[in-house]
Amino acid sequence: MTTQLPPGMHLETVDDKIMTLNVGPQHPGSGHMRLIIKVDGDYIVSCDPDPGYVHRGEEKMAEYRNYIQNIPHLERPVIHDSSNILYPYCLGVEELLGIEVPERAKYIRVIAAELNRCIYILYWLAIYGIFLGHSTMFMWPAGDRELFIDLLEAMSGARVTHAYLVPGGVRNDLPSNFEERCLRQVEYFEKRLKEYEAVFYQNPLLKARTEGSGILSRTDAIRLGTTGSVLRASGVDFDVRKKEPYDVYENLDFQTIVMKEGDSYARSRVPYLEMFESCRIIKDALRKMPKSGSVRTKLKPNPKGGNDEVYRRVESGRGAIGYYIVSNNRPEPYRVKISVGSFRNLICMPYLLKGEKLGNMPAVYWGLNYWPVEADR
């Protein structure tokens, strides 16, 4: 017996069986953005990212504040990696104003940047764990990041938005006995980090959902302009700290983590392995840092840049982040433009999700190391 469909239920064309889903912007798994996804059954036909829900106008605000006043608000797009988003701004302003940074301050900056890198990656990893239904991998990184938050609180006086890096150096020197405390907590974290391997990265459910999923070839990673862990997970050996070293990175011992698979598993693993390298950098910087000396070059009130422009970039937790700053003989910059890794990595999302199962979407999406607030800035 043939079933008679009600009027309007007949599939006239192929498009009639395509369903459009809105993931976000209120969905907790979308991260303050929207993904317009079309599915054919369980398979994704297309994905159209729709960012912009957390735009804050950072670049325009920077034109109305002087070079020092810009520090607190520029770290807001990535409050859990505030040292790294401020780093290129400080480097650029120092070049415009002709400021020489004291040697001790350079090492302290590197330590703060690597502590913040671990804080960001642990936050990212915690969200990645809960995206895949692994509640232990949410609680462990969320708890372990307190080790680094406590250290940055001791350095800056603030637990989240530190505003610690400033043009000329850092705001204040390290507290007494900081080196011993930092070394002790970093060494403990290295031991703790090894436990993640068995609990999460060797978990058969994680491997089943990520290995061979969302493959980004080396050629496509370069062609689409990806950066950071996304680029290195596709076999491209590029890290700004190695290729364009700034401050004292050329004096420190660390390796660039590169994987060749280019799938979601590789993109989840590269940031994890990079935390071991961050610990190496911190310990090496503590050994080589001058034990005393100035930590900040004193600036004149309302310093003015000349008629000049500069571009400086660093390696953040999400990839290369750079500032293009234009000066016109005023205490405020004429123009500030921020190039962030999150926006660059967003470009490849439609390519990777097409043809994937809907259930793999969270792993592919979050593996791109995309932070919506930074991308919208």
Secondary structure by P-SEA (a helix, b strand, c coil): cbbbbccccccccccccbbbbbccccccccccbbbbcccccccccbbbbbccccccaaaaaaaacccccccccccccccccccccaaaaaaaaaaaacccccaaaaaaaaaaaaaaaaaaaaaaaaaaaaaaccaaaaaaaaaaaaaaaaaaaaacccccccccccccccccccccaaaaaaaaaaaaaaaaaaaaaaaccccaaaaaaccccccccaaaaaaaccccaaaaaacccccccccccccccccbbbbbbbbccccaaaaacaaaaaaaaaaaaaaaaaaacccccccccccccccccccccbbbbbbccccbbbbbccccccccccbbbbbbaaaaaacccccccccccccaaaaaaaaaccccccccc
